[in-house]
Amino acid sequence: MEVYKTEEEQVQAIKDWWKENAVALVAGVVIGLAVLGGYRYWKDHKVTQAEQASLLYSQMLVAKDKKSVNADILVKDYASTPYAALASLMMAKEAIDANKLDKAVSHLKWVLDNSEDEGIEHIARQRLARVYIAKKDFASAQTLLAEIKAAGFKAGYYEILGDLNLAQNRLEQARENYRLAMTTMGQGDQRYRLVKMKLDDIKQATTVVGSK
């Protein structure tokens, strides 16, 4: 480090340093402020987007009609929010209730392609698999159910696999997947009794066939 002998030399050194670095220093400050301002704008924009999307979704929850209008707006203008995916799930349910399975497939595929929430994605995947089973598109259902990784959703996947096996008349595989579903969910799960009924029905059908 250079040692200065007099105060005049120190002052002159500071002046020289400032002359050489002033432009870069000022530019760095300006850029830093711009980045900070941009971040604050982005953050405020995200909050505003979420608030507006939440309002649109809340209106969907209480509306008796015109739900699709809000859903279209959410999907088009607020796709990055979880409310768009929830709106698509709602519209898929209404399509299923109306037996418009192709429309339900479209809504659920949108969720899979656009949702960034893992939980919502698994819900959409399971519902889409059920729709494919109802459409007898067993190959597409099998593709969706090929890998079961999410611990919190394993029971649902095993149950749907059992439903797929049953629809294909693969009783032994159905029995095994229903058994795995029951083991995974435990007796406290609200679907435990339903899966047990499915398993008992298979056992009864197998017994009847075997006794003939």
C-alpha angles and dihedrals in degrees: 000000000000115000117216119214099201139029088241090060091050092049092048091049090053091049091050092048092049091049090053098042107028096097094049092045094050091045090052092052092048092049091047092052091047092052091048091048091047092051092050091049091049092048093048090047091053091050091049091048091051093048093050092045091049090053092050092049092047089054089052091054093058100032120106093197141007091050089135091061092060091041091054091050092049093049093046103040106019103036092134092062123082089236091073090057092045090050090052090050089052093050090047090055092050090049091051091049088052090047091243094139098166090056090048090053090053093052094046093047089054089056092050091049098045113024118103093189112097094205094052090046092055092048090052092046093052094046091048090051090053091050091051090051090051088051089048089239091140096164092059091046091051091052092054092048097043096105125036110192110140109092095204093054102039095103092056092048092050091049093051090047087054090051090050092049091048092051088053091047091243094141099170092053091044091053092051094049093047088050090051090048091053092047092049098046100040127214094287093066114104091228094052095093092047093052090046089054090052091050092047090050090055092049091049093048091048091049092050092049092046093051093056 
